[in-house]
């Protein structure tokens, strides 16, 4: 079963992830990576590290996913 594109009420977490990727990660790559898988993966790792360990998240009360207490 497939979910129609741009239907956040059906799959909000995935749609939100795609939006964050477009707004934050791919914007950083603008003009930097052109068909270089190694460089792309390096930049992705850097961004994931920043996103998960350093960037405060509003939905987590300003905490990072790493610092958020586990349930």
C-alpha positions in Angstrom: 0.0 0.0 0.0 1.3 3.4 -0.9 0.5 6.8 0.7 -0.2 9.7 -1.6 2.6 12.4 -1.7 2.0 15.5 0.4 -0.5 13.9 2.7 0.8 14.5 6.2 -2.3 13.4 7.9 -1.6 9.9 6.6 2.2 9.8 7.3 3.2 13.0 9.2 6.5 11.8 10.5 7.8 10.9 7.1 6.5 14.1 5.5 8.1 16.2 8.3 11.4 14.4 7.8 11.3 15.1 4.1 10.6 18.8 4.8 13.4 19.1 7.3 15.8 17.4 4.9 14.8 19.8 2.1 14.9 22.9 4.3 18.1 22.2 6.2 20.3 19.5 4.7 19.9 20.0 0.9 20.1 23.7 1.3 23.5 23.3 2.8 24.6 21.3 -0.2 23.5 23.9 -2.8 26.4 24.0 -5.3 28.7 21.9 -3.1 28.0 18.3 -4.1 27.6 17.2 -7.7 27.6 13.4 -8.3 30.1 12.7 -5.5 28.6 10.0 -3.3 31.5 10.1 -0.9 31.3 13.8 -0.3 27.5 13.6 -0.1 27.7 10.9 2.6 30.4 12.9 4.5 28.1 16.0 4.5 25.1 13.9 5.5 27.0 12.5 8.5 28.1 16.0 9.6 24.5 17.3 9.3 23.0 14.2 11.2 25.6 14.8 14.0 24.6 18.5 14.3 20.9 17.7 14.1 20.9 15.0 16.7 23.6 16.3 19.2 23.8 20.1 18.9 20.6 21.6 17.4 17.9 22.5 20.0 14.4 21.1 18.9 11.3 23.1 19.7 9.2 19.9 20.1 11.6 18.7 22.7 11.6 21.8 24.9 14.8 23.1 23.4 16.7 19.8 24.0 18.5 17.8 21.4 17.3 14.3 20.6 20.5 13.0 22.2 19.9 14.8 25.5 16.2 14.0 25.7 15.5 11.5 28.5 14.6 8.1 27.2 11.1 6.8 28.2 
